[in-house]
Each structure stands twice: as structure tokens, then as C-alpha cells.
Amino acid sequence: MEKGYQQLLSGCVNMLLGYISSYDNTSSQAEKETAEDIHQALLFIHNNFQNEIRAEDVAKSINWGYSRFRKVFLQQTGMTPYQYIQETRIKQSKFLIMNSTKTLKEIAYEVGFNNPDYFSTAFRRITGVSPMEFRKEG
């Protein structure tokens, strides 16, 4: 074996590791930015779920197109933006049902539902029980 072969090979390996590291950093930087945007979207939902918001409004809040936003949001959270908004509203309504004396109608409006009947339907679909049954069980 020629002298310096190990040093040359070591240099090549270090160079390759540098390229790989550079590629990973570029990739993970883009992934970090995407994750941060989705995090901002989640914050937007949590800060505005009681208002009349649509998934398109959430996408606009992070300056994304709706189609891309819906696809990435689903990949990151396992839910569509609409489902996540509904889940957030139902979670808050469960808290209010258990920790307040407000009527179910008041709670429905407070968490962003425009129709108390639809609130009951969505609540049952997500939790498996009606809001009234949930209150009685608690």
C-alpha cells in the first residue's frame, strides 16, 4: 500500500460526510420552516376557533395556498384543517361542559358553532355521546 493512502481516503470520507451533512442541513432547514409554519397555523386555530374561520383563512394566515396547506397539514397532524378546527372546538366545549354552568346552547356559540343542533351532531360524532350525556356522565 502506498504511503498517504489512508490520509487520502480519510479526506474523501470527510468530504463525503460534509456533503451529506450539508444536504441534511438544507433538507432539515426546509422541514423546520414547514413545521414552524404548521405550528403557526395551529396557533392561529387555537386563537380563533371561536370565530367563524375556514381552513382557507388558516392557510392565508401563514401565506400558503390552500391545496399545499391542506396536504402538508394532513401529513403533519393526521387530520384535515377542518377536522382539527372541529376537534379543537369540541375539546373546548368538553371543558366548558364540565367546568361551567352555561347552557349547551351558550357553549355551542362560545366555541364557534353557529347552530346548536350542528354542535350536538358534531359533538356526538367526535365523542360518541351527546353533549347532554357527557354532562351527566361528568
Phi and psi in radians as a Rosetta constraint file:
Dihedral C 1 N 2 CA 2 C 2 CIRCULARHARMONIC -1.274 0.35
Dihedral N 2 CA 2 C 2 N 3 CIRCULARHARMONIC 2.650 0.35
Dihedral C 2 N 3 CA 3 C 3 CIRCULARHARMONIC -1.181 0.35
Dihedral N 3 CA 3 C 3 N 4 CIRCULARHARMONIC 2.509 0.35
Dihedral C 3 N 4 CA 4 C 4 CIRCULARHARMONIC 1.496 0.35
Dihedral N 4 CA 4 C 4 N 5 CIRCULARHARMONIC -0.101 0.35
Dihedral C 4 N 5 CA 5 C 5 CIRCULARHARMONIC -1.053 0.35
Dihedral N 5 CA 5 C 5 N 6 CIRCULARHARMONIC -0.767 0.35
Dihedral C 5 N 6 CA 6 C 6 CIRCULARHARMONIC -1.119 0.35
Dihedral N 6 CA 6 C 6 N 7 CIRCULARHARMONIC -0.692 0.35
Dihedral C 6 N 7 CA 7 C 7 CIRCULARHARMONIC -1.151 0.35
Dihedral N 7 CA 7 C 7 N 8 CIRCULARHARMONIC -0.713 0.35
Dihedral C 7 N 8 CA 8 C 8 CIRCULARHARMONIC -1.115 0.35
Dihedral N 8 CA 8 C 8 N 9 CIRCULARHARMONIC -0.801 0.35
Dihedral C 8 N 9 CA 9 C 9 CIRCULARHARMONIC -1.090 0.35
Dihedral N 9 CA 9 C 9 N 10 CIRCULARHARMONIC -0.745 0.35
Dihedral C 9 N 10 CA 10 C 10 CIRCULARHARMONIC -1.063 0.35
Dihedral N 10 CA 10 C 10 N 11 CIRCULARHARMONIC -0.719 0.35
Dihedral C 10 N 11 CA 11 C 11 CIRCULARHARMONIC -1.092 0.35
Dihedral N 11 CA 11 C 11 N 12 CIRCULARHARMONIC -0.739 0.35
Dihedral C 11 N 12 CA 12 C 12 CIRCULARHARMONIC -1.120 0.35
Dihedral N 12 CA 12 C 12 N 13 CIRCULARHARMONIC -0.749 0.35
Dihedral C 12 N 13 CA 13 C 13 CIRCULARHARMONIC -1.089 0.35
Dihedral N 13 CA 13 C 13 N 14 CIRCULARHARMONIC -0.782 0.35
Dihedral C 13 N 14 CA 14 C 14 CIRCULARHARMONIC -1.072 0.35
Dihedral N 14 CA 14 C 14 N 15 CIRCULARHARMONIC -0.706 0.35
Dihedral C 14 N 15 CA 15 C 15 CIRCULARHARMONIC -1.096 0.35
Dihedral N 15 CA 15 C 15 N 16 CIRCULARHARMONIC -0.799 0.35
Dihedral C 15 N 16 CA 16 C 16 CIRCULARHARMONIC -1.070 0.35
Dihedral N 16 CA 16 C 16 N 17 CIRCULARHARMONIC -0.748 0.35
Dihedral C 16 N 17 CA 17 C 17 CIRCULARHARMONIC -1.086 0.35
Dihedral N 17 CA 17 C 17 N 18 CIRCULARHARMONIC -0.644 0.35
Dihedral C 17 N 18 CA 18 C 18 CIRCULARHARMONIC -1.097 0.35
Dihedral N 18 CA 18 C 18 N 19 CIRCULARHARMONIC -0.767 0.35
Dihedral C 18 N 19 CA 19 C 19 CIRCULARHARMONIC -1.090 0.35
Dihedral N 19 CA 19 C 19 N 20 CIRCULARHARMONIC -0.770 0.35
Dihedral C 19 N 20 CA 20 C 20 CIRCULARHARMONIC -1.089 0.35
Dihedral N 20 CA 20 C 20 N 21 CIRCULARHARMONIC -0.793 0.35
Dihedral C 20 N 21 CA 21 C 21 CIRCULARHARMONIC -1.074 0.35
Dihedral N 21 CA 21 C 21 N 22 CIRCULARHARMONIC -0.747 0.35
Dihedral C 21 N 22 CA 22 C 22 CIRCULARHARMONIC -1.081 0.35
Dihedral N 22 CA 22 C 22 N 23 CIRCULARHARMONIC -0.767 0.35
Dihedral C 22 N 23 CA 23 C 23 CIRCULARHARMONIC -1.089 0.35
Dihedral N 23 CA 23 C 23 N 24 CIRCULARHARMONIC -0.800 0.35
Dihedral C 23 N 24 CA 24 C 24 CIRCULARHARMONIC -1.078 0.35
Dihedral N 24 CA 24 C 24 N 25 CIRCULARHARMONIC -0.729 0.35
Dihedral C 24 N 25 CA 25 C 25 CIRCULARHARMONIC -1.113 0.35
Dihedral N 25 CA 25 C 25 N 26 CIRCULARHARMONIC -0.710 0.35
Dihedral C 25 N 26 CA 26 C 26 CIRCULARHARMONIC -1.127 0.35
Dihedral N 26 CA 26 C 26 N 27 CIRCULARHARMONIC -0.816 0.35
Dihedral C 26 N 27 CA 27 C 27 CIRCULARHARMONIC -1.103 0.35
Dihedral N 27 CA 27 C 27 N 28 CIRCULARHARMONIC -0.830 0.35
Dihedral C 27 N 28 CA 28 C 28 CIRCULARHARMONIC -1.248 0.35
Dihedral N 28 CA 28 C 28 N 29 CIRCULARHARMONIC -0.442 0.35
Dihedral C 28 N 29 CA 29 C 29 CIRCULARHARMONIC -1.151 0.35
Dihedral N 29 CA 29 C 29 N 30 CIRCULARHARMONIC -0.752 0.35
Dihedral C 29 N 30 CA 30 C 30 CIRCULARHARMONIC -1.124 0.35
Dihedral N 30 CA 30 C 30 N 31 CIRCULARHARMONIC -0.725 0.35
Dihedral C 30 N 31 CA 31 C 31 CIRCULARHARMONIC -1.125 0.35
Dihedral N 31 CA 31 C 31 N 32 CIRCULARHARMONIC -0.677 0.35
Dihedral C 31 N 32 CA 32 C 32 CIRCULARHARMONIC -1.096 0.35
Dihedral N 32 CA 32 C 32 N 33 CIRCULARHARMONIC -0.747 0.35
Dihedral C 32 N 33 CA 33 C 33 CIRCULARHARMONIC -1.128 0.35
Dihedral N 33 CA 33 C 33 N 34 CIRCULARHARMONIC -0.711 0.35
Dihedral C 33 N 34 CA 34 C 34 CIRCULARHARMONIC -1.108 0.35
Dihedral N 34 CA 34 C 34 N 35 CIRCULARHARMONIC -0.809 0.35
Dihedral C 34 N 35 CA 35 C 35 CIRCULARHARMONIC -1.072 0.35
Dihedral N 35 CA 35 C 35 N 36 CIRCULARHARMONIC -0.679 0.35
Dihedral C 35 N 36 CA 36 C 36 CIRCULARHARMONIC -1.149 0.35
Dihedral N 36 CA 36 C 36 N 37 CIRCULARHARMONIC -0.708 0.35
Dihedral C 36 N 37 CA 37 C 37 CIRCULARHARMONIC -1.101 0.35
Dihedral N 37 CA 37 C 37 N 38 CIRCULARHARMONIC -0.742 0.35
Dihedral C 37 N 38 CA 38 C 38 CIRCULARHARMONIC -1.145 0.35
Dihedral N 38 CA 38 C 38 N 39 CIRCULARHARMONIC -0.668 0.35
Dihedral C 38 N 39 CA 39 C 39 CIRCULARHARMONIC -1.062 0.35
Dihedral N 39 CA 39 C 39 N 40 CIRCULARHARMONIC -0.741 0.35
Dihedral C 39 N 40 CA 40 C 40 CIRCULARHARMONIC -1.099 0.35
Dihedral N 40 CA 40 C 40 N 41 CIRCULARHARMONIC -0.653 0.35
Dihedral C 40 N 41 CA 41 C 41 CIRCULARHARMONIC -1.126 0.35
Dihedral N 41 CA 41 C 41 N 42 CIRCULARHARMONIC -0.720 0.35
Dihedral C 41 N 42 CA 42 C 42 CIRCULARHARMONIC -1.102 0.35
Dihedral N 42 CA 42 C 42 N 43 CIRCULARHARMONIC -0.716 0.35
Dihedral C 42 N 43 CA 43 C 43 CIRCULARHARMONIC -1.093 0.35
Dihedral N 43 CA 43 C 43 N 44 CIRCULARHARMONIC -0.729 0.35
Dihedral C 43 N 44 CA 44 C 44 CIRCULARHARMONIC -1.028 0.35
Dihedral N 44 CA 44 C 44 N 45 CIRCULARHARMONIC -0.781 0.35
Dihedral C 44 N 45 CA 45 C 45 CIRCULARHARMONIC -1.088 0.35
Dihedral N 45 CA 45 C 45 N 46 CIRCULARHARMONIC -0.824 0.35
Dihedral C 45 N 46 CA 46 C 46 CIRCULARHARMONIC -1.141 0.35
Dihedral N 46 CA 46 C 46 N 47 CIRCULARHARMONIC -0.518 0.35
Dihedral C 46 N 47 CA 47 C 47 CIRCULARHARMONIC -1.483 0.35
Dihedral N 47 CA 47 C 47 N 48 CIRCULARHARMONIC -0.246 0.35
Dihedral C 47 N 48 CA 48 C 48 CIRCULARHARMONIC -2.283 0.35
Dihedral N 48 CA 48 C 48 N 49 CIRCULARHARMONIC 0.116 0.35
Dihedral C 48 N 49 CA 49 C 49 CIRCULARHARMONIC -1.050 0.35
Dihedral N 49 CA 49 C 49 N 50 CIRCULARHARMONIC -0.471 0.35
Dihedral C 49 N 50 CA 50 C 50 CIRCULARHARMONIC -1.349 0.35
Dihedral N 50 CA 50 C 50 N 51 CIRCULARHARMONIC -0.194 0.35
Dihedral C 50 N 51 CA 51 C 51 CIRCULARHARMONIC -1.625 0.35
Dihedral N 51 CA 51 C 51 N 52 CIRCULARHARMONIC 2.976 0.35
Dihedral C 51 N 52 CA 52 C 52 CIRCULARHARMONIC -1.404 0.35
Dihedral N 52 CA 52 C 52 N 53 CIRCULARHARMONIC 1.616 0.35
Dihedral C 52 N 53 CA 53 C 53 CIRCULARHARMONIC -2.035 0.35
Dihedral N 53 CA 53 C 53 N 54 CIRCULARHARMONIC 2.605 0.35
Dihedral C 53 N 54 CA 54 C 54 CIRCULARHARMONIC -2.046 0.35
Dihedral N 54 CA 54 C 54 N 55 CIRCULARHARMONIC 2.846 0.35
Dihedral C 54 N 55 CA 55 C 55 CIRCULARHARMONIC -1.040 0.35
Dihedral N 55 CA 55 C 55 N 56 CIRCULARHARMONIC -0.594 0.35
Dihedral C 55 N 56 CA 56 C 56 CIRCULARHARMONIC -1.076 0.35
Dihedral N 56 CA 56 C 56 N 57 CIRCULARHARMONIC -0.636 0.35
Dihedral C 56 N 57 CA 57 C 57 CIRCULARHARMONIC -1.130 0.35
Dihedral N 57 CA 57 C 57 N 58 CIRCULARHARMONIC -0.667 0.35
Dihedral C 57 N 58 CA 58 C 58 CIRCULARHARMONIC -1.157 0.35
Dihedral N 58 CA 58 C 58 N 59 CIRCULARHARMONIC -0.768 0.35
Dihedral C 58 N 59 CA 59 C 59 CIRCULARHARMONIC -1.041 0.35
Dihedral N 59 CA 59 C 59 N 60 CIRCULARHARMONIC -0.764 0.35
Dihedral C 59 N 60 CA 60 C 60 CIRCULARHARMONIC -1.103 0.35
Dihedral N 60 CA 60 C 60 N 61 CIRCULARHARMONIC -0.574 0.35
Dihedral C 60 N 61 CA 61 C 61 CIRCULARHARMONIC -1.112 0.35
Dihedral N 61 CA 61 C 61 N 62 CIRCULARHARMONIC -0.389 0.35
Dihedral C 61 N 62 CA 62 C 62 CIRCULARHARMONIC -1.982 0.35
Dihedral N 62 CA 62 C 62 N 63 CIRCULARHARMONIC 0.216 0.35
Dihedral C 62 N 63 CA 63 C 63 CIRCULARHARMONIC 1.064 0.35
Dihedral N 63 CA 63 C 63 N 64 CIRCULARHARMONIC 0.722 0.35
Dihedral C 63 N 64 CA 64 C 64 CIRCULARHARMONIC -2.007 0.35
Dihedral N 64 CA 64 C 64 N 65 CIRCULARHARMONIC 2.703 0.35
Dihedral C 64 N 65 CA 65 C 65 CIRCULARHARMONIC -1.280 0.35
Dihedral N 65 CA 65 C 65 N 66 CIRCULARHARMONIC 2.651 0.35
Dihedral C 65 N 66 CA 66 C 66 CIRCULARHARMONIC -1.114 0.35
Dihedral N 66 CA 66 C 66 N 67 CIRCULARHARMONIC -0.768 0.35
Dihedral C 66 N 67 CA 67 C 67 CIRCULARHARMONIC -1.054 0.35
Dihedral N 67 CA 67 C 67 N 68 CIRCULARHARMONIC -0.848 0.35
Dihedral C 67 N 68 CA 68 C 68 CIRCULARHARMONIC -1.094 0.35
Dihedral N 68 CA 68 C 68 N 69 CIRCULARHARMONIC -0.769 0.35
Dihedral C 68 N 69 CA 69 C 69 CIRCULARHARMONIC -1.033 0.35
Dihedral N 69 CA 69 C 69 N 70 CIRCULARHARMONIC -0.840 0.35
Dihedral C 69 N 70 CA 70 C 70 CIRCULARHARMONIC -1.046 0.35
Dihedral N 70 CA 70 C 70 N 71 CIRCULARHARMONIC -0.761 0.35
Dihedral C 70 N 71 CA 71 C 71 CIRCULARHARMONIC -1.119 0.35
Dihedral N 71 CA 71 C 71 N 72 CIRCULARHARMONIC -0.856 0.35
Dihedral C 71 N 72 CA 72 C 72 CIRCULARHARMONIC -1.202 0.35
Dihedral N 72 CA 72 C 72 N 73 CIRCULARHARMONIC -0.699 0.35
Dihedral C 72 N 73 CA 73 C 73 CIRCULARHARMONIC -1.038 0.35
Dihedral N 73 CA 73 C 73 N 74 CIRCULARHARMONIC -0.780 0.35
Dihedral C 73 N 74 CA 74 C 74 CIRCULARHARMONIC -1.092 0.35
Dihedral N 74 CA 74 C 74 N 75 CIRCULARHARMONIC -0.734 0.35
Dihedral C 74 N 75 CA 75 C 75 CIRCULARHARMONIC -1.109 0.35
Dihedral N 75 CA 75 C 75 N 76 CIRCULARHARMONIC -0.708 0.35
Dihedral C 75 N 76 CA 76 C 76 CIRCULARHARMONIC -1.369 0.35
Dihedral N 76 CA 76 C 76 N 77 CIRCULARHARMONIC -0.609 0.35
Dihedral C 76 N 77 CA 77 C 77 CIRCULARHARMONIC -1.939 0.35
Dihedral N 77 CA 77 C 77 N 78 CIRCULARHARMONIC -0.314 0.35
Dihedral C 77 N 78 CA 78 C 78 CIRCULARHARMONIC 1.433 0.35
Dihedral N 78 CA 78 C 78 N 79 CIRCULARHARMONIC 0.086 0.35
Dihedral C 78 N 79 CA 79 C 79 CIRCULARHARMONIC -2.374 0.35
Dihedral N 79 CA 79 C 79 N 80 CIRCULARHARMONIC 2.708 0.35
Dihedral C 79 N 80 CA 80 C 80 CIRCULARHARMONIC -1.288 0.35
Dihedral N 80 CA 80 C 80 N 81 CIRCULARHARMONIC 2.814 0.35
Dihedral C 80 N 81 CA 81 C 81 CIRCULARHARMONIC -0.993 0.35
Dihedral N 81 CA 81 C 81 N 82 CIRCULARHARMONIC -0.717 0.35
Dihedral C 81 N 82 CA 82 C 82 CIRCULARHARMONIC -1.057 0.35
Dihedral N 82 CA 82 C 82 N 83 CIRCULARHARMONIC -0.804 0.35
Dihedral C 82 N 83 CA 83 C 83 CIRCULARHARMONIC -1.063 0.35
Dihedral N 83 CA 83 C 83 N 84 CIRCULARHARMONIC -0.715 0.35
Dihedral C 83 N 84 CA 84 C 84 CIRCULARHARMONIC -1.138 0.35
Dihedral N 84 CA 84 C 84 N 85 CIRCULARHARMONIC -0.709 0.35
Dihedral C 84 N 85 CA 85 C 85 CIRCULARHARMONIC -1.064 0.35
Dihedral N 85 CA 85 C 85 N 86 CIRCULARHARMONIC -0.800 0.35
Dihedral C 85 N 86 CA 86 C 86 CIRCULARHARMONIC -1.084 0.35
Dihedral N 86 CA 86 C 86 N 87 CIRCULARHARMONIC -0.791 0.35
Dihedral C 86 N 87 CA 87 C 87 CIRCULARHARMONIC -1.046 0.35
Dihedral N 87 CA 87 C 87 N 88 CIRCULARHARMONIC -0.734 0.35
Dihedral C 87 N 88 CA 88 C 88 CIRCULARHARMONIC -1.101 0.35
Dihedral N 88 CA 88 C 88 N 89 CIRCULARHARMONIC -0.766 0.35
Dihedral C 88 N 89 CA 89 C 89 CIRCULARHARMONIC -1.088 0.35
Dihedral N 89 CA 89 C 89 N 90 CIRCULARHARMONIC -0.743 0.35
Dihedral C 89 N 90 CA 90 C 90 CIRCULARHARMONIC -1.180 0.35
Dihedral N 90 CA 90 C 90 N 91 CIRCULARHARMONIC -0.720 0.35
Dihedral C 90 N 91 CA 91 C 91 CIRCULARHARMONIC -1.032 0.35
Dihedral N 91 CA 91 C 91 N 92 CIRCULARHARMONIC -0.773 0.35
Dihedral C 91 N 92 CA 92 C 92 CIRCULARHARMONIC -1.166 0.35
Dihedral N 92 CA 92 C 92 N 93 CIRCULARHARMONIC -0.664 0.35
Dihedral C 92 N 93 CA 93 C 93 CIRCULARHARMONIC -1.150 0.35
Dihedral N 93 CA 93 C 93 N 94 CIRCULARHARMONIC -0.651 0.35
Dihedral C 93 N 94 CA 94 C 94 CIRCULARHARMONIC -1.064 0.35
Dihedral N 94 CA 94 C 94 N 95 CIRCULARHARMONIC -0.739 0.35
Dihedral C 94 N 95 CA 95 C 95 CIRCULARHARMONIC -1.073 0.35
Dihedral N 95 CA 95 C 95 N 96 CIRCULARHARMONIC -0.806 0.35
Dihedral C 95 N 96 CA 96 C 96 CIRCULARHARMONIC -1.168 0.35
Dihedral N 96 CA 96 C 96 N 97 CIRCULARHARMONIC -0.662 0.35
Dihedral C 96 N 97 CA 97 C 97 CIRCULARHARMONIC -1.050 0.35
Dihedral N 97 CA 97 C 97 N 98 CIRCULARHARMONIC -0.746 0.35
Dihedral C 97 N 98 CA 98 C 98 CIRCULARHARMONIC -1.414 0.35
Dihedral N 98 CA 98 C 98 N 99 CIRCULARHARMONIC -0.409 0.35
Dihedral C 98 N 99 CA 99 C 99 CIRCULARHARMONIC -2.122 0.35
Dihedral N 99 CA 99 C 99 N 100 CIRCULARHARMONIC 0.318 0.35
Dihedral C 99 N 100 CA 100 C 100 CIRCULARHARMONIC -2.559 0.35
Dihedral N 100 CA 100 C 100 N 101 CIRCULARHARMONIC 2.942 0.35
Dihedral C 100 N 101 CA 101 C 101 CIRCULARHARMONIC -1.842 0.35
Dihedral N 101 CA 101 C 101 N 102 CIRCULARHARMONIC 0.237 0.35
Dihedral C 101 N 102 CA 102 C 102 CIRCULARHARMONIC -1.127 0.35
Dihedral N 102 CA 102 C 102 N 103 CIRCULARHARMONIC 2.638 0.35
Dihedral C 102 N 103 CA 103 C 103 CIRCULARHARMONIC -1.248 0.35
Dihedral N 103 CA 103 C 103 N 104 CIRCULARHARMONIC 2.796 0.35
Dihedral C 103 N 104 CA 104 C 104 CIRCULARHARMONIC -1.097 0.35
Dihedral N 104 CA 104 C 104 N 105 CIRCULARHARMONIC -0.584 0.35
Dihedral C 104 N 105 CA 105 C 105 CIRCULARHARMONIC -1.129 0.35
Dihedral N 105 CA 105 C 105 N 106 CIRCULARHARMONIC -0.775 0.35
Dihedral C 105 N 106 CA 106 C 106 CIRCULARHARMONIC -1.081 0.35
Dihedral N 106 CA 106 C 106 N 107 CIRCULARHARMONIC -0.729 0.35
Dihedral C 106 N 107 CA 107 C 107 CIRCULARHARMONIC -1.126 0.35
Dihedral N 107 CA 107 C 107 N 108 CIRCULARHARMONIC -0.746 0.35
Dihedral C 107 N 108 CA 108 C 108 CIRCULARHARMONIC -0.976 0.35
Dihedral N 108 CA 108 C 108 N 109 CIRCULARHARMONIC -0.844 0.35
Dihedral C 108 N 109 CA 109 C 109 CIRCULARHARMONIC -1.176 0.35
Dihedral N 109 CA 109 C 109 N 110 CIRCULARHARMONIC -0.681 0.35
Dihedral C 109 N 110 CA 110 C 110 CIRCULARHARMONIC -1.111 0.35
Dihedral N 110 CA 110 C 110 N 111 CIRCULARHARMONIC -0.587 0.35
Dihedral C 110 N 111 CA 111 C 111 CIRCULARHARMONIC -1.634 0.35
Dihedral N 111 CA 111 C 111 N 112 CIRCULARHARMONIC 0.116 0.35
Dihedral C 111 N 112 CA 112 C 112 CIRCULARHARMONIC 1.841 0.35
Dihedral N 112 CA 112 C 112 N 113 CIRCULARHARMONIC 0.118 0.35
Dihedral C 112 N 113 CA 113 C 113 CIRCULARHARMONIC -1.552 0.35
Dihedral N 113 CA 113 C 113 N 114 CIRCULARHARMONIC 2.334 0.35
Dihedral C 113 N 114 CA 114 C 114 CIRCULARHARMONIC -1.497 0.35
Dihedral N 114 CA 114 C 114 N 115 CIRCULARHARMONIC -0.213 0.35
Dihedral C 114 N 115 CA 115 C 115 CIRCULARHARMONIC -2.377 0.35
Dihedral N 115 CA 115 C 115 N 116 CIRCULARHARMONIC 2.011 0.35
Dihedral C 115 N 116 CA 116 C 116 CIRCULARHARMONIC -1.038 0.35
Dihedral N 116 CA 116 C 116 N 117 CIRCULARHARMONIC -0.550 0.35
Dihedral C 116 N 117 CA 117 C 117 CIRCULARHARMONIC -1.191 0.35
Dihedral N 117 CA 117 C 117 N 118 CIRCULARHARMONIC -0.719 0.35
Dihedral C 117 N 118 CA 118 C 118 CIRCULARHARMONIC -1.162 0.35
Dihedral N 118 CA 118 C 118 N 119 CIRCULARHARMONIC -0.633 0.35
Dihedral C 118 N 119 CA 119 C 119 CIRCULARHARMONIC -0.979 0.35
Dihedral N 119 CA 119 C 119 N 120 CIRCULARHARMONIC -0.836 0.35
Dihedral C 119 N 120 CA 120 C 120 CIRCULARHARMONIC -1.081 0.35
Dihedral N 120 CA 120 C 120 N 121 CIRCULARHARMONIC -0.722 0.35
Dihedral C 120 N 121 CA 121 C 121 CIRCULARHARMONIC -1.105 0.35
Dihedral N 121 CA 121 C 121 N 122 CIRCULARHARMONIC -0.837 0.35
Dihedral C 121 N 122 CA 122 C 122 CIRCULARHARMONIC -1.119 0.35
Dihedral N 122 CA 122 C 122 N 123 CIRCULARHARMONIC -0.718 0.35
Dihedral C 122 N 123 CA 123 C 123 CIRCULARHARMONIC -1.052 0.35
Dihedral N 123 CA 123 C 123 N 124 CIRCULARHARMONIC -0.825 0.35
Dihedral C 123 N 124 CA 124 C 124 CIRCULARHARMONIC -1.119 0.35
Dihedral N 124 CA 124 C 124 N 125 CIRCULARHARMONIC -0.725 0.35
Dihedral C 124 N 125 CA 125 C 125 CIRCULARHARMONIC -1.075 0.35
Dihedral N 125 CA 125 C 125 N 126 CIRCULARHARMONIC -0.686 0.35
Dihedral C 125 N 126 CA 126 C 126 CIRCULARHARMONIC -1.470 0.35
Dihedral N 126 CA 126 C 126 N 127 CIRCULARHARMONIC -0.688 0.35
Dihedral C 126 N 127 CA 127 C 127 CIRCULARHARMONIC -1.743 0.35
Dihedral N 127 CA 127 C 127 N 128 CIRCULARHARMONIC -0.368 0.35
Dihedral C 127 N 128 CA 128 C 128 CIRCULARHARMONIC 1.582 0.35
Dihedral N 128 CA 128 C 128 N 129 CIRCULARHARMONIC -0.097 0.35
Dihedral C 128 N 129 CA 129 C 129 CIRCULARHARMONIC -2.368 0.35
Dihedral N 129 CA 129 C 129 N 130 CIRCULARHARMONIC 2.804 0.35
Dihedral C 129 N 130 CA 130 C 130 CIRCULARHARMONIC -1.322 0.35
Dihedral N 130 CA 130 C 130 N 131 CIRCULARHARMONIC 2.812 0.35
Dihedral C 130 N 131 CA 131 C 131 CIRCULARHARMONIC -1.022 0.35
Dihedral N 131 CA 131 C 131 N 132 CIRCULARHARMONIC -0.644 0.35
Dihedral C 131 N 132 CA 132 C 132 CIRCULARHARMONIC -1.135 0.35
Dihedral N 132 CA 132 C 132 N 133 CIRCULARHARMONIC -0.771 0.35
Dihedral C 132 N 133 CA 133 C 133 CIRCULARHARMONIC -1.111 0.35
Dihedral N 133 CA 133 C 133 N 134 CIRCULARHARMONIC -0.696 0.35
Dihedral C 133 N 134 CA 134 C 134 CIRCULARHARMONIC -1.067 0.35
Dihedral N 134 CA 134 C 134 N 135 CIRCULARHARMONIC -0.731 0.35
Dihedral C 134 N 135 CA 135 C 135 CIRCULARHARMONIC -1.144 0.35
Dihedral N 135 CA 135 C 135 N 136 CIRCULARHARMONIC -0.736 0.35
Dihedral C 135 N 136 CA 136 C 136 CIRCULARHARMONIC -1.141 0.35
Dihedral N 136 CA 136 C 136 N 137 CIRCULARHARMONIC -0.685 0.35
Dihedral C 136 N 137 CA 137 C 137 CIRCULARHARMONIC -1.192 0.35
Dihedral N 137 CA 137 C 137 N 138 CIRCULARHARMONIC -0.535 0.35
